[in-house]
Amino acid sequence: MSSNGIGPWRISDAQPGMVVDERDQPVARLHWQGKKASNIARANRNRLAIIAAPEGLEVAVFVYEALLRHPVDAWRIRADGQKSLCLLRGFIAKATGRSEQEVQEFHEGVVAGELECAT
């Protein structure tokens, strides 16, 4: 698959097993074996996950940056606050092919730039 499109993605009208971007360029091809209901159900779940991926990444980035803007207080240093940041950072890293450290440094820079502009 050669698409550089980041979404939105959909199932091709011409090729039902193909996920395409807004320019009808292939993003992913779904494969399943046989006609077993469990194989078809798994392919459908994969299809939905692939189609939702761009919006999922957008939501993860939005929430991650919102949490980074949160002042370092009792919530942010509690285990659940740290776990939320770590889970989101890990998801963003997987989705973008960056290391978690790169994700953290980049988004902390984005948030710091916004805060500097606001003052």
For each residue, the residues with C-beta under 8 A, 3 or more apart:
1: 26 27 28 29
2: 25 26
3: 20 21 23 25 26 27
4:
5: 9 21 22 23 25 27
6: 54 57
7: 21 22 53 54 55 58
8: 21 22 51 54 55
9: 5 19 20 21 27 50 51 53 54
10: 19 20 51
11: 16 18 19 20 47 51
12: 15 16 18 19 20 24 26
13:
14: 18
15: 12 18
16: 11 12
17: 29 30 31
18: 11 12 14 15 26 28 29 30
19: 9 10 11 12 26 27 28 29 30 47 50 51
20: 3 9 10 11 12 23 24 25 26 27
21: 3 5 7 8 9 24 25 27
22: 5 7 8
23: 3 5 20
24: 12 20 21
25: 2 3 5 20 21
26: 1 2 3 12 18 19 20 29
27: 1 3 5 9 19 20 21 50
28: 1 18 19 50
29: 1 17 18 19 26
30: 17 18 19 43 46 47 50
31: 17 43
32: 39 40 42 43
33: 36 39
34: 39
35: 39 40
36: 33 39 40
37: 40 41
38: 41 42
39: 32 33 34 35 36 42 43
40: 32 35 36 37 43 44
41: 37 38 44 45
42: 32 38 39 45 46
43: 30 31 32 39 40 46 47
44: 40 41 47 48
45: 41 42 48 49
46: 30 42 43 49 50
47: 11 19 30 43 44 50 51
48: 44 45 51 52
49: 45 46 52 53
50: 9 19 27 28 30 46 47 53
51: 8 9 10 11 19 47 48
52: 48 49 55 56
53: 7 9 49 50 56 57 95
54: 6 7 8 9 57 58
55: 7 8 52 58 59
56: 52 53 59 60 91 95
57: 6 53 54 60 61 91 92 95 96
58: 7 54 55 61 62
59: 55 56 62 63
60: 56 57 63 64 88 91 92 95
61: 57 58 64 65 92 107
62: 58 59 65 66
63: 59 60 66 67 88
64: 60 61 67 68 85 88 89 92 107
65: 61 62 68 69 107 110 111
66: 62 63 69 70
67: 63 64 70 76 81 84 85 88
68: 64 65 85 107 108 111
69: 65 66 111 114 115
70: 66 67 73 75 76 81
71: 76
72: 76 77
73: 70 76 77
74: 77 78
75: 70 78 81
76: 67 70 71 72 73 81 82 85
77: 72 73 74 81 82
78: 74 75 81 82
79: 82 83
80: 83 84
81: 67 70 75 76 77 78 84 85
82: 76 77 78 79 85 86
83: 79 80 86 87
84: 67 80 81 87 88
85: 64 67 68 76 81 82 88 89
86: 82 83 89 90
87: 83 84 90 91
88: 60 63 64 67 84 85 91 92
89: 64 85 86 92 93 100 103 104
90: 86 87 93 94 100
91: 56 57 60 87 88 94 95
92: 57 60 61 64 88 89 95 96 98 103 107
93: 89 90 96 97 98 99 100 102 103
94: 90 91 97
95: 53 56 57 60 91 92
96: 57 92 93 103
97: 93 94
98: 92 93 102 103 106
99: 93 102 103
100: 89 90 93 103 104
101: 104 105
102: 93 98 99 105 106
103: 89 92 93 96 98 99 100 106 107
104: 89 100 101 107 108
105: 101 102 108 109
106: 98 102 103 109 110
107: 61 64 65 68 92 103 104 110 111
108: 68 104 105 111 112
109: 105 106 112 113
110: 65 106 107 113 114
111: 65 68 69 107 108 114 115
112: 108 109 115 116
113: 109 110 116 117
114: 69 110 111 117 118
115: 69 111 112 118 119
116: 112 113 119
117: 113 114
118: 114 115
119: 115 116
